[in-house]
Amino acid sequence: MGISLIMAKAGRRGINPGGSLSTQEVATVLGVSHPTLLKLLKQKKIPEPQMHGKVRLWNSADVRHAQVVVRKLHEDGDLRAKGRE
């Protein structure tokens, strides 16, 4: 996927210089719904990213790995496009 990620962002909690993304933002990047991403995490098809308390912090390596997994699941027919799950 030729998606480049600009990891530093301004969010509700201010500037995020560490460049971590939320699970919802990662779901959007991956083209899956938030519940689907949570299901893939629960099924251990995608490894859990670093946690900060109860919040998942996705770095660029986590996102790239998830992209590879989601692409493979799409190719194998184990995952449908967003909105058709």
Backbone as ProteinMPNN parsed JSONL, in Angstrom:
{"seq_chain_A": "MGISLIMAKAGRRGINPGGSLSTQEVATVLGVSHPTLLKLLKQKKIPEPQMHGKVRLWNSADVRHAQVVVRKLHEDGDLRAKGRE", "coords_chain_A": {"N_chain_A": [[0.859, -1.174, 0.0], [0.753, 2.078, -0.909], [0.764, 4.035, 1.127], [1.807, 6.806, 2.816], [2.729, 7.652, 6.051], [2.256, 10.351, 8.127], [3.424, 10.789, 11.102], [3.59, 12.537, 13.365], [1.238, 14.608, 14.906], [-1.472, 16.896, 15.488], [-3.801, 16.614, 17.969], [-6.775, 15.981, 19.933], [-5.682, 15.985, 22.422], [-3.566, 17.655, 22.217], [-0.306, 18.354, 20.76], [1.299, 15.579, 19.322], [4.184, 14.502, 19.497], [5.516, 12.079, 19.492], [4.389, 10.592, 17.535], [2.42, 8.618, 17.601], [-0.467, 6.729, 16.671], [-4.027, 6.514, 17.102], [-6.203, 3.694, 17.724], [-8.546, 3.909, 16.23], [-7.693, 5.68, 14.211], [-5.753, 4.087, 12.979], [-7.368, 2.006, 12.043], [-8.759, 3.417, 10.077], [-6.644, 4.046, 8.311], [-5.999, 1.464, 7.523], [-8.285, 0.726, 6.222], [-10.362, -0.668, 7.371], [-13.053, -1.343, 9.673], [-13.308, 0.046, 12.996], [-14.292, -1.836, 14.97], [-13.622, -4.22, 13.58], [-10.818, -4.121, 13.481], [-10.291, -4.299, 16.221], [-11.273, -6.872, 16.635], [-9.445, -8.378, 15.112], [-7.165, -7.923, 16.623], [-7.917, -9.152, 19.041], [-8.165, -11.782, 18.167], [-5.562, -12.279, 17.767], [-4.393, -11.994, 15.292], [-3.206, -9.732, 14.484], [-0.503, -8.28, 16.11], [-0.603, -6.889, 19.43], [-0.154, -3.418, 19.835], [2.108, -1.154, 21.572], [1.061, -0.372, 24.876], [-0.367, 2.318, 26.679], [-1.316, 2.747, 29.645], [-4.644, 2.096, 29.321], [-4.728, 2.612, 26.682], [-3.991, 2.068, 23.311], [-0.978, 2.552, 21.585], [0.002, 3.156, 18.493], [2.782, 2.781, 16.496], [4.738, 3.632, 13.557], [5.893, 1.249, 12.595], [4.224, -0.708, 13.712], [1.862, -0.131, 12.329], [2.622, -0.583, 9.658], [3.113, -3.36, 9.767], [0.541, -4.273, 10.403], [-0.746, -3.48, 8.057], [0.328, -5.263, 6.185], [-0.679, -7.692, 7.155], [-3.482, -7.261, 6.96], [-3.734, -6.869, 4.194], [-3.017, -9.431, 3.292], [-5.094, -10.946, 4.453], [-7.257, -9.883, 3.017], [-6.555, -10.707, 0.412], [-6.701, -13.47, 0.717], [-9.372, -13.769, 1.068], [-10.414, -13.726, 3.567], [-11.203, -11.444, 4.77], [-13.348, -8.794, 4.228], [-13.958, -5.78, 2.313], [-14.205, -2.547, 3.897], [-17.352, -1.711, 5.24], [-18.631, -3.794, 4.14], [-18.623, -5.951, 5.771]], "CA_chain_A": [[0.0, 0.0, 0.0], [1.601, 3.239, -0.991], [0.304, 5.062, 2.055], [2.845, 7.303, 3.702], [2.134, 8.104, 7.293], [2.87, 11.443, 8.859], [3.093, 10.306, 12.417], [3.358, 13.608, 14.333], [-0.045, 15.218, 14.593], [-2.157, 17.631, 16.548], [-5.056, 15.95, 18.272], [-7.551, 16.558, 21.028], [-4.832, 16.109, 23.613], [-2.421, 18.501, 21.893], [0.66, 17.829, 19.789], [1.754, 14.223, 19.599], [5.481, 14.417, 18.814], [5.948, 10.692, 19.372], [3.856, 10.068, 16.299], [1.54, 7.473, 17.778], [-1.825, 6.851, 16.164], [-5.051, 5.807, 17.861], [-6.724, 2.502, 17.052], [-9.502, 4.382, 15.218], [-6.914, 6.218, 13.085], [-5.133, 2.956, 12.289], [-8.442, 1.337, 11.304], [-9.002, 4.229, 8.879], [-5.503, 3.834, 7.411], [-6.068, 0.087, 7.005], [-9.5, 0.537, 5.442], [-11.267, -1.572, 8.074], [-13.778, -0.666, 10.746], [-12.699, -0.037, 14.326], [-14.582, -3.158, 15.561], [-12.877, -5.272, 12.879], [-9.435, -4.065, 13.955], [-10.294, -4.848, 17.578], [-11.461, -8.322, 16.497], [-8.171, -8.933, 14.646], [-6.264, -7.886, 17.776], [-8.381, -10.179, 19.985], [-7.846, -13.081, 17.562], [-4.101, -12.318, 17.681], [-3.94, -11.972, 13.905], [-2.339, -8.555, 14.496], [0.019, -8.154, 17.467], [-0.965, -5.691, 20.181], [0.878, -2.373, 19.898], [2.445, -0.723, 22.929], [-0.064, 0.182, 25.617], [-0.112, 3.383, 27.646], [-2.539, 2.563, 30.422], [-5.592, 1.293, 28.534], [-4.727, 3.174, 25.328], [-3.013, 1.496, 22.389], [-0.177, 3.539, 20.871], [0.479, 2.524, 17.265], [3.855, 3.482, 15.8], [4.722, 3.346, 12.115], [6.196, -0.17, 12.368], [2.991, -1.441, 14.023], [0.908, 0.109, 11.243], [3.108, -1.306, 8.463], [2.876, -4.788, 9.984], [-0.909, -4.476, 10.288], [-1.09, -3.355, 6.631], [0.7, -6.524, 5.535], [-1.633, -8.71, 7.605], [-4.804, -6.965, 6.383], [-3.645, -7.136, 2.749], [-3.039, -10.895, 3.131], [-6.448, -11.404, 4.758], [-8.094, -9.51, 1.866], [-6.194, -11.578, -0.712], [-7.171, -14.828, 1.005], [-10.82, -13.762, 1.183], [-10.804, -13.833, 4.979], [-11.607, -10.122, 5.225], [-13.984, -8.021, 3.164], [-13.725, -4.345, 2.35], [-14.978, -1.803, 4.888], [-18.746, -1.492, 4.853], [-19.187, -5.041, 3.596], [-18.18, -7.013, 6.678]], "C_chain_A": [[0.89, 1.216, 0.0], [1.153, 4.362, -0.083], [1.484, 5.511, 2.892], [2.157, 7.89, 4.916], [2.932, 9.268, 7.86], [2.465, 11.21, 10.296], [2.884, 11.413, 13.458], [2.08, 14.329, 13.937], [-0.54, 16.037, 15.766], [-3.498, 16.953, 16.755], [-5.762, 16.644, 19.411], [-6.696, 16.785, 22.264], [-3.596, 16.946, 23.331], [-1.514, 17.835, 20.877], [1.16, 16.472, 20.254], [3.093, 14.026, 18.894], [5.99, 12.992, 18.657], [5.408, 10.022, 18.13], [2.976, 8.849, 16.44], [0.158, 7.77, 17.223], [-2.771, 6.096, 17.082], [-5.509, 4.582, 17.059], [-7.723, 2.902, 15.967], [-8.762, 4.912, 13.992], [-6.254, 5.099, 12.296], [-6.18, 2.194, 11.484], [-8.731, 2.089, 10.011], [-7.887, 4.031, 7.856], [-5.585, 2.464, 6.75], [-7.295, -0.162, 6.136], [-10.435, -0.499, 6.042], [-11.994, -0.783, 9.145], [-13.02, -0.837, 12.064], [-13.014, -1.385, 14.985], [-13.82, -4.303, 14.885], [-11.431, -5.296, 13.336], [-9.34, -4.636, 15.368], [-10.441, -6.368, 17.552], [-10.154, -8.993, 16.059], [-7.136, -8.948, 15.772], [-6.624, -8.999, 18.761], [-8.045, -11.583, 19.487], [-6.345, -13.301, 17.395], [-3.599, -12.464, 16.247], [-3.018, -10.773, 13.685], [-1.829, -8.422, 15.929], [-0.409, -6.841, 18.125], [0.18, -4.676, 20.11], [1.168, -2.039, 21.36], [1.217, -0.098, 23.584], [0.433, 1.276, 26.549], [-1.369, 3.433, 28.507], [-3.444, 1.63, 29.649], [-5.642, 1.726, 27.075], [-3.634, 2.517, 24.495], [-2.303, 2.632, 21.659], [0.482, 2.847, 19.678], [1.599, 3.365, 16.664], [3.856, 3.045, 14.329], [5.031, 1.882, 11.815], [4.97, -1.041, 12.654], [2.002, -1.335, 12.866], [1.334, -0.64, 9.982], [2.855, -2.805, 8.591], [1.387, -5.109, 9.824], [-1.355, -4.384, 8.831], [-0.802, -4.65, 5.887], [-0.317, -7.614, 5.888], [-2.997, -8.497, 6.95], [-4.802, -7.238, 4.881], [-3.728, -8.636, 2.493], [-4.438, -11.457, 3.41], [-7.417, -11.069, 3.624], [-7.836, -10.469, 0.695], [-6.726, -12.996, -0.523], [-8.684, -14.919, 1.124], [-11.328, -13.881, 2.606], [-11.287, -12.505, 5.557], [-12.177, -9.365, 4.043], [-13.688, -6.55, 3.339], [-14.631, -3.685, 3.368], [-16.381, -1.529, 4.362], [-19.411, -2.735, 4.316], [-18.855, -6.22, 4.486], [-19.303, -7.829, 7.167]], "O_chain_A": [[1.732, 1.344, 0.888], [1.162, 5.526, -0.485], [2.095, 4.708, 3.597], [1.122, 8.548, 4.803], [4.145, 9.169, 8.047], [1.308, 11.407, 10.668], [2.065, 11.238, 14.361], [1.868, 14.626, 12.761], [-0.075, 15.88, 16.895], [-4.246, 16.747, 15.8], [-5.399, 17.752, 19.806], [-6.969, 17.685, 23.059], [-2.663, 16.946, 24.134], [-1.903, 16.872, 20.216], [1.409, 16.257, 21.44], [3.138, 13.446, 17.81], [6.81, 12.722, 17.779], [5.922, 8.984, 17.714], [2.802, 8.108, 15.473], [-0.328, 8.899, 17.288], [-2.367, 5.152, 17.761], [-5.228, 4.465, 15.867], [-7.744, 2.296, 14.896], [-9.154, 4.628, 12.86], [-6.202, 5.157, 11.068], [-5.908, 1.779, 10.357], [-8.927, 1.472, 8.964], [-8.157, 3.866, 6.667], [-5.28, 2.317, 5.567], [-7.346, -1.146, 5.397], [-11.208, -1.136, 5.327], [-11.589, 0.328, 9.484], [-12.203, -1.744, 12.217], [-12.104, -2.027, 15.512], [-13.417, -5.255, 15.553], [-10.868, -6.369, 13.558], [-8.407, -5.378, 15.676], [-9.815, -7.071, 18.345], [-9.797, -10.052, 16.574], [-6.327, -9.872, 15.865], [-5.745, -9.704, 19.257], [-7.687, -12.461, 20.271], [-5.906, -14.36, 16.945], [-2.513, -12.994, 16.015], [-2.157, -10.797, 12.806], [-2.623, -8.447, 16.87], [-0.556, -5.817, 17.458], [1.343, -5.033, 20.3], [0.541, -2.584, 22.268], [0.439, 0.606, 22.94], [1.512, 1.173, 27.133], [-2.356, 4.075, 28.15], [-3.064, 0.498, 29.351], [-6.496, 1.266, 26.316], [-2.486, 2.423, 24.928], [-2.945, 3.563, 21.172], [1.407, 2.05, 19.842], [1.391, 4.538, 16.353], [3.067, 2.191, 13.923], [4.479, 1.325, 10.866], [4.705, -2.0, 11.928], [1.383, -2.323, 12.474], [0.506, -1.259, 9.314], [2.429, -3.447, 7.631], [1.023, -6.097, 9.187], [-2.243, -5.124, 8.409], [-1.597, -5.084, 5.053], [-0.757, -8.366, 5.018], [-3.599, -9.444, 6.444], [-5.771, -7.784, 4.353], [-4.431, -9.07, 1.581], [-4.911, -12.338, 2.692], [-8.296, -11.867, 3.302], [-8.77, -10.974, 0.072], [-7.147, -13.643, -1.482], [-9.23, -16.013, 1.264], [-12.516, -14.107, 2.836], [-11.731, -12.45, 6.704], [-11.559, -9.301, 2.98], [-13.221, -6.123, 4.394], [-15.706, -4.2, 3.673], [-16.57, -1.164, 3.202], [-20.615, -2.74, 4.061], [-18.807, -7.359, 4.023], [-19.095, -8.764, 7.94]]}, "name": "protein", "num_of_chains": 1, "seq": "MGISLIMAKAGRRGINPGGSLSTQEVATVLGVSHPTLLKLLKQKKIPEPQMHGKVRLWNSADVRHAQVVVRKLHEDGDLRAKGRE"}
